[in-house]
Amino acid sequence: MSMLPPGSRLPALVQSVHAGRDPLGSVHGLRRAYGPIFTRRLITEPPQVVVGDLEAARQVFADPHGATLVGCPRRRLFEPMVGEHSLFTMDGPEWQRHHRMLAPALRGRSIDGWRDTIAEIADREIAGWPVGRPFPVHAAMRRIALEVILRLVWGSRPTGHHDRPAGRHDRLRALAPRLLERVPLAALVMPPPVRDRLLTATGFIRMRRELDTLLYAEIRDRRADPGPGTGDVLSMLLTADGQALSDREVRDEMVTLLQAGHETTAVGLAWAFERLLRTPRAWDRLRDDPSDEVFLQAVARETVRVRPVALTGARRVVAPMEIQGYDVPAGWSVLPMIRLIHQDPAVFEDPAAFRPERFLGEEAGAAMRAWLPFGHGARYCIGARLAMLTMRTVISRVAATTDLAAPDPRPERPRLRQVTVSPASGTTAVACPRRRVSAPG
Ligand code: HEM
């Protein structure tokens, strides 16, 4: 006999109101009421199975029997921005072809040399911080993360560098963040005809067209004359052997990497400082030795463990699947809830505590197995190495150069904004230059 997981019997409309009012709290409430695997019904979505159990989540992410699609449930939210030829929105052989082309450009060996550029970007940003007056660290991290993607993924140069033709890069750099800010999330959940009218009315379509014109011109010029190359992802894609991507496919992947990599990394960094400034033991240790790579790595890992940036990685079930004795019918969605797993006391001891040491020494193996901030399996985040490198480098530069304090010692509340969970007050902090400045590590 087929058996669904337990779940609320309230009508979908009531469940949707609860989820809308308190998206994070309602998930924790359902977990307490029904256990780690439960159903949820929302009016705008197919029925859902929410998975807050580690082994079950690993099974869903790994999908050994190919029972789910990943690109398909993302399409509604992301296609207007990233298009249909994106790692984000594709499944099957086309996804595989793109993955084979893109993954090598973001692997450890390709990006290790990027550290100096990231440190330089961080130093320039830090130098502009106000002294002795509260400012939002999240916004500062957004500028850094954007610059990292523009320089190292798109290969765009700031003003003053060789630019062909003059001004194109400046316009790309100005447009990219404005377009990201314009994505009207409320419009994306509407039926396509309504959605498209709203996207036009908000100016999104016009701006996207403008950005695309610039990007296509850049792609064409770089194909014709690759120039010296800066080791950026776009250059690597355009010079890669094998099944080359079309201009349209390259455009979609460039916008994908911008959208997927910019705000996520910024939120990860915002949380790192939000937590560090409230955990003097860890912050002092970093400031004593800002180039301790092992501890920096543990801090970055613990940040996205205790405050995961992404809530979930939704799957659409296409063939009935079994999850720990429960049957999930085709047509349903399955949501491995990263947040629930990272806060499960059966998985992480004292899960609410910010304790980077859990990623050092003997505990580290078990902690890493349960560490799912970037997902798991074939659809594991392709930018995870870059995100971690950026976090380590920026944390190191701030610790080395700046005295930073949180004016309010109370923790900032997590708030779901679009698809990321960020600090509700933007990580408010006060900065002063450090008296003894360490050299870049
Ligand atoms: C702290 C920062 C980041 C976090 C927490 C994060 C998290 C995630 C998660 C949870 C997924 C979905 C996994 C799934 O559904 O199975 C994902 C996918 C993805 N991420 Fe990231 N990410 C981050 C940074 C980046 C960066 C820097 C880039 C690129 C420059 C990037 C590019 C992507 C892409 C293209 C995918 C789709 C992969 C696929 O479906 O094949 N991410 N990320």
Residues whose N, C-alpha, C, O or C-beta is under 5 A from the ligand:
A	BS01	HEM	L87 F88 L257 A260 G261 T264 T265 G268 V309 A310 T312 G313 A314 P373 F374 G375 H376 A378 R379 Y380 C381 I382 G383 A384 L386 A387
